[in-house]
Amino acid sequence: MRINKYVALCTGMSRRGADEIITWGRVQVNGQVPESAGYDVQPTDTVTLDGAIITPATTFTTIILNKPEGYVVSRDGQGSKSIYDLLPESLHHLKPVGRLDKASSGLLLLTNNGDLANELTHPSYKKEKVYEIELYIPLKPEDKKKIERGIELEDGISRLQLQGDDKKWTVIMSEGRNRQIRRTFAEVGYTIAKLHRTEFGNYILRGTAPGTHRLV
């Protein structure tokens, strides 16, 4: 098994995250930093992260959390409430799949399954996410067309599918760049009053009250 996949399985992080900590030299195999992220871990190898032995989880746990507004997706809230304040300590080992900013609410997946996290977040899989948003002012038809054609942001073109009218819209997208929806609307002069995620890939929020979670 490749070292990045092994680390992802052990920690619940994505493979991209595993690649980063391997590059930083935090991972060792038999006391040595592996020469590349392509190293093939053998059953007899001892793998450590920051000096502590890591082994793949034998069982995986994945939950859907209905994140309320005002909570940050971080272990250290830095003065703000953290999503982990909403979870029992027995689930604090789970890692969030993607992010929702402090002002946003809705479906947030947490898991210790690195393969699942990679499948949901890697751009090549194009997993759809659905959001319900509300604007402060009605969206003009010409601005709707601009957003659907594509808006140039500092990190590339952003194209969103929109359904709705006036101030309330359903946004469908398969990317996951930081605050992408908010930045896209801001480029054409709109501020989002509410942003609520309802779907992520095959996962649907329905039936989970704000601030609560369920196993999936």
Phi and psi in degrees as a GROMACS rama.xvg file:
@    title "Ramachandran Plot"
@    xaxis  label "Phi"
@    yaxis  label "Psi"
@TYPE xy
-60.3024  144.624  ARG-2
-59.7077  -35.9462  ILE-3
-68.7322  -37.4613  ASN-4
-67.4489  -40.1532  LYS-5
-60.3327  -47.2168  TYR-6
-64.1659  -40.3192  VAL-7
-61.5508  -42.1661  ALA-8
-66.2129  -34.9883  LEU-9
-73.8489  -34.4425  CYS-10
-108.301  -19.1783  THR-11
85.1721  -2.48412  GLY-12
-78.7349  168.184  MET-13
-73.3327  164.645  SER-14
-66.8017  -32.164  ARG-15
-63.261  -41.1137  ARG-16
-64.9562  -39.2656  GLY-17
-63.6155  -41.5667  ALA-18
-57.8591  -40.2228  ASP-19
-64.0675  -48.6363  GLU-20
-71.411  -25.9676  ILE-21
-67.5089  -44.007  ILE-22
-61.6943  -36.0269  THR-23
-74.3755  -7.18994  TRP-24
83.1103  15.0344  GLY-25
-79.6634  -16.2168  ARG-26
-104.702  134.822  VAL-27
-128.878  148.385  GLN-28
-118.993  118.096  VAL-29
53.8086  39.0867  ASN-30
84.164  1.00351  GLY-31
-124.04  144.566  GLN-32
-70.9139  126.743  VAL-33
-60.7465  146.738  PRO-34
-68.0734  -26.5107  GLU-35
-155.696  165.374  SER-36
-70.5972  -7.39462  ALA-37
-91.2611  4.58793  GLY-38
-56.8093  136.491  TYR-39
-98.1168  110.718  ASP-40
-70.9773  131.121  VAL-41
-100.062  155.29  GLN-42
-55.7219  -27.0262  PRO-43
-88.5735  -4.72979  THR-44
-75.1187  147.707  ASP-45
-109.47  118.307  THR-46
-108.754  132.579  VAL-47
-125.679  150.35  THR-48
-122.849  117.642  LEU-49
53.4773  35.4646  ASP-50
89.8425  -9.88546  GLY-51
-101.264  134.966  ALA-52
-65.8055  135.4  ILE-53
-120.995  142.86  ILE-54
-135.97  150.896  THR-55
-62.5782  143.797  PRO-56
-63.8805  140.892  ALA-57
-85.952  -23.5347  THR-58
-133.725  150.974  THR-59
-113.089  145.539  PHE-60
-126.157  131.139  THR-61
-132.496  133.088  THR-62
-128.6  155.453  ILE-63
-104.525  124.774  ILE-64
-109.749  131.787  LEU-65
-89.9305  93.1394  ASN-66
-71.8434  125.861  LYS-67
-79.7948  163.205  PRO-68
-63.4724  151.475  GLU-69
92.974  -2.79103  GLY-70
-109.38  141.014  TYR-71
-98.5355  147.636  VAL-72
-89.7653  77.71  VAL-73
-162.682  151.752  SER-74
-74.1796  -34.9397  ARG-75
-102.01  105.046  ASP-76
-69.8224  -14.149  GLY-77
47.9862  49.8218  GLN-78
95.6094  -12.3431  GLY-79
-106.46  164.632  SER-80
-72.0975  140.463  LYS-81
-104.494  150.877  SER-82
-58.8814  -27.0287  ILE-83
-70.7804  -17.2635  TYR-84
-66.9512  -18.898  ASP-85
-91.8248  -7.32491  LEU-86
-114.589  148.015  LEU-87
-66.0713  154.434  PRO-88
-57.9319  -27.6397  GLU-89
-65.6749  -14.4335  SER-90
-109.692  6.64241  LEU-91
-71.2719  -11.751  HIS-92
-80.1605  -11.5646  HIS-93
-75.1891  146.099  LEU-94
-108.798  141.043  LYS-95
-68.8835  144.006  PRO-96
-100.231  103.333  VAL-97
78.1753  -171.903  GLY-98
-136.617  160.791  ARG-99
-133.294  132.977  LEU-100
-71.3653  170.096  ASP-101
-56.647  -37.4138  LYS-102
-82.7622  -6.05707  ALA-103
-99.9031  161.949  SER-104
-135.643  173.433  SER-105
111.992  -154.724  GLY-106
-66.4266  120.83  LEU-107
-130.81  122.903  LEU-108
-91.1605  139.193  LEU-109
-130.197  139.606  LEU-110
-155.924  162.71  THR-111
-111.628  16.5909  ASN-112
-99.1119  99.6956  ASN-113
-62.6254  -36.3267  GLY-114
-63.0287  -42.4445  ASP-115
-65.34  -43.6554  LEU-116
-59.4196  -42.4685  ALA-117
-64.2753  -43.0415  ASN-118
-63.3659  -35.2833  GLU-119
-80.7935  -25.548  LEU-120
-108.909  -22.1104  THR-121
-69.1646  130.655  HIS-122
-55.1411  -28.534  PRO-123
-66.0455  -22.6685  SER-124
-85.1077  -18.6684  TYR-125
50.0176  50.3056  LYS-126
-73.8637  126.271  LYS-127
-74.9053  142.587  GLU-128
-124.188  141.638  LYS-129
-121.216  132.662  VAL-130
-128.281  146.024  TYR-131
-105.823  123.151  GLU-132
-123.657  158.628  ILE-133
-133.388  131.601  GLU-134
-98.7751  160.889  LEU-135
-75.731  -29.038  TYR-136
-131.59  154.879  ILE-137
-60.3143  145.041  PRO-138
-83.7181  123.846  LEU-139
-71.6776  144.421  LYS-140
-54.2794  -39.8019  PRO-141
-67.8626  -31.57  GLU-142
-75.3787  -33.0299  ASP-143
-59.4074  -44.3616  LYS-144
-63.3564  -39.4346  LYS-145
-61.1847  -44.5664  LYS-146
-64.98  -39.1676  ILE-147
-73.5906  -29.7523  GLU-148
-73.5492  -34.5027  ARG-149
130.66  132.02  GLY-150
-113.153  132.147  ILE-151
-77.9839  117.036  GLU-152
-109.364  171.59  LEU-153
-65.2646  -20.9493  GLU-154
-110.005  22.3482  ASP-155
120.548  178.291  GLY-156
-72.7477  137.014  ILE-157
-116.41  121.402  SER-158
-120.123  126.089  ARG-159
-121.601  142.515  LEU-160
-90.7881  132.827  GLN-161
-122.861  137.127  LEU-162
-134.695  132.918  GLN-163
140.579  -158.232  GLY-164
-165.029  169.342  ASP-165
56.1944  -117.595  ASP-166
-100.106  -13.7212  LYS-167
-110.294  128.746  LYS-168
-140.395  148.951  TRP-169
-99.679  128.512  THR-170
-112.071  128.735  VAL-171
-118.312  130.276  ILE-172
-150.914  160.137  MET-173
-121.169  3.99984  SER-174
-96.4757  -178.584  GLU-175
-154.672  41.5168  GLY-176
-75.1018  156.819  ARG-177
-57.5051  122.284  ASN-178
49.5513  36.3095  ARG-179
-61.4181  -44.0231  GLN-180
-65.2343  -46.6995  ILE-181
-61.5749  -42.7967  ARG-182
-68.0626  -35.9916  ARG-183
-64.5098  -48.1238  THR-184
-66.674  -35.1363  PHE-185
-62.9662  -32.5784  ALA-186
-63.7687  -24.4635  GLU-187
-109.882  16.3016  VAL-188
93.8815  22.4097  GLY-189
-122.059  143.211  TYR-190
-111.318  134.424  THR-191
-85.8286  124.41  ILE-192
-81.955  -39.2907  ALA-193
-140.584  141.068  LYS-194
-139.042  122.145  LEU-195
-136.753  118.967  HIS-196
-87.1157  131.513  ARG-197
-113.337  -21.6342  THR-198
-144.058  147.675  GLU-199
-146.038  105.452  PHE-200
60.4854  -126.398  GLY-201
-87.2801  0.102827  ASN-202
-95.0658  134.57  TYR-203
-124.683  138.541  ILE-204
-72.2094  -27.6147  LEU-205
-38.9284  130.173  ARG-206
92.866  0.783816  GLY-207
-112.511  116.067  THR-208
-70.6309  153.368  ALA-209
-54.6293  133.471  PRO-210
83.0655  -0.543399  GLY-211
-113.132  170.181  THR-212
-138.214  165.015  HIS-213
-146.202  150.635  ARG-214
-74.0871  146.015  LEU-215
